[in-house]
Amino acid sequence: MLAIAESLSHHYIEDLARRCTNPAVARVIHATNADEAGHHAFGRTYLERSVARFAPRDRAVWAQSTDRMLAPR
């Protein structure tokens, strides 16, 4: 669950960064997102390795579900 939460926060912060117009706040957002990007990458790797234990058909379902949940909005 934490891997999903970290990935969601990464995409949420990306969205904030795109819309931010205050330079000082933008620097904080970019610094925060640099840290979150590492968490997102770790979570993605963890999920891929965890799902590898399932049958190919079940892995495909997991992959599609995860991609939909984590896609930028």
N, C-alpha and C positions, 0 to 999 in steps of 0.2 A: 504494500500500500504506500509506503514511504517513497518508493521509486516513482510511482505514478504522481504523487503529490509534488515531488521535486520537479518532474517534467512539466507538470501543469504550471508551476510557478515560473519556470524558465520561459515558457511561451507567454504567460501573462506579463512578465517583466519586459519581454521583447515588444509587446504591444504598447506598454506604457512608454518605452523608449522612443518608439516611432511617433507618438503623439505629444511628447514633452517639448515645451517651448522655452522653459527656463534653463539657462545654461548650467547653473549650479546643481539643480535637481537632476538634470540630464547626466552630469558626471557621476552623481551618486547612483543613479539607475544603471548606468553602464558598468560601474564597478561591481555593483550587486549582481548584475546579470553575468559578468565574467565568472563569478564564483558559482552561480547557479548552473552555468553551462557545463561545468565539471560534474555537478550532481546529476544533471540530465543525462550526460554521457554514461556515467556509472549506472544509473537506473536502467537505461536502455540495454546496456551490456548484461546486467543482472537478469533482466526479463528474458532476453534472448537465450541465455544459458539455462535458465530455469525451465523455460518452455521446451527446450530441446529434449527433455525426458518424455514428452508426450508423443503419441503417434502422429505421423505426418498430417493426416486430415485434421486432427485437433490443433496441431501447430498452426495450420493455415487459418483456422478460426481465431486463435489467439493473436496472430499477426495482424489480421484485418481489424479486429476489435481494438488492439493497441494503437494502430495507425490512426484509426478514426478518433479515438479519445485524445491522442496527443497532437493531432494536426493543428497548426496555427489557425487561429480564427480571426 
